[in-house]
């Protein structure tokens, strides 16, 4: 049984910047494409992309994040979540060019993990991440000063989500912390509490809270939110000293849209539906869901689901649509009735990809993402600590 109605949601101007012609005001990379993009209406875009990719051969390796458009995924050599893709790039040393169809922090991670001989390319430099933008190096340094003044920095271990800038990963490495993904956040927190008494979790408050409370038995009272836009983080010294989890006030603009009303509405519309959401969703949404898991978990869960089963998925709409198309024997619907594309992911479209591949085929390296050596060193320490997690 299938249905298309819940997936036929209507976009809003704020939610979609589909063609990437303008800068995204929420992105730290809000710049225009430096070249002349082919028109989106060009009927030869697909053939041009194929021809440029064929000309480049093994010199190019294209990574496609799960949230990318179908027109881009068609040309990806591998698909997956951000860290999986970065690791895939690292084991392809013969590829001179790594074209990362994702967002800026993902390309940074790929640059950190690949060799100096490889160039990591982001087809649109304006493809940032609103969550990553919510924690800057200056803000986090100020937060650490607050923790130091409160006398708790030496017992606090930073744990930073993969969805963070290279600067934040480097901060984490400098202070003996680790990176985590949505798949291994529990393991990361267990390790961190073995190293210290408190965790500073950056930059997604929801993943930190959900992991600590849902998966590890902490209470909501063990968590406090640090707001970088308020003096002292908007919390008292006593609150910081009492907290186990110091959560940065950041969130995903996509997953943060889902609400308890969304869950209750879909259960009323589809009896017996399985609600499956990403752990970046709000705590009340995660608590009301049947299953919670990373993007890879969601993909595998639907692959294994029984024929005729019904699922409401709380994650990015491009992926939900792709999963519904791939599983016509199951009823797969979008959890919310309104659009939930990742606007910055959607900036990378076929015109940007064609321009990138044709430029590389002509010998012009465009939109290269390079992390400076000092930042790379400390960010890599934090990433390596994640890889060493038990």
C-alpha angles and dihedrals in degrees: 000000000000138000133190101184098089090048094052092083122155121244123231124217091246095049099051133052091165103167098037094227094135135048118262106235091210095055126093085212097053098152133126124250107272094220138057108271120214113249116271087229093059104124091206097060095106093049091045091053092048092048094049093046091049091050091053093046115170091353089082130056117185121207120198122195117217091248095058123111119268091245089061097039088058089072098041117116089204135010130202146103122317102269095041089055093048090052091047088056092050092060094052101075092158090067110092092188126045108193106198113200097196133069136305102270089052092054089048091055090050090051090051093051100041129074127268089249091065125079118212112211129197109198092214120027089203090067096106130146122250091210094052089048090059092073118051126183091247093051094048092048089053090049091053089052088054091051090047092051089049089054096240105098092095091058095041122094118198116227114186126194117236087245092080137098124268088251091060092046088052091050088053092051093047091055098046098257136130141234121239138192127213086260099055103028092115092053090048092052093046089053092046094052088051088057100042146359099253140031129218102206117201137230109332114063093188098057090046094048095043093049095047097043104030100035105026106034099246119144127238087247088064088065129077128181120231110207111199091199093063129070110267089003091290092280134102126244089246091054091051092048092049096047126094095190118042102195121200112229097246135117145171111266089215103045092037090066095069114097141188087254088060090056095046092047095052092047089054092049098043115035112213094016118159111227111211119180140174117252090240086076121101118281094249091053093049090047091053095046126096094221135015126195151133125279090267090048091053092051093049093044092056092045088056097040118116122256112269095021119137124228135184110198125205105202141082115327099230089060094045091052091048092050092049090052092048093051109044089160091066133060105241118176137172113256096226130052094220129069119281106177116146098247096204093046087053091058088080103078136153095279091055092046093049092048090050096048095044091049091051091046088055091052097257115129107210134184094006115183113216127176115205116249098249093050090044092052096055095037089053090053090057092046091048090051088055091051089052094054112125 
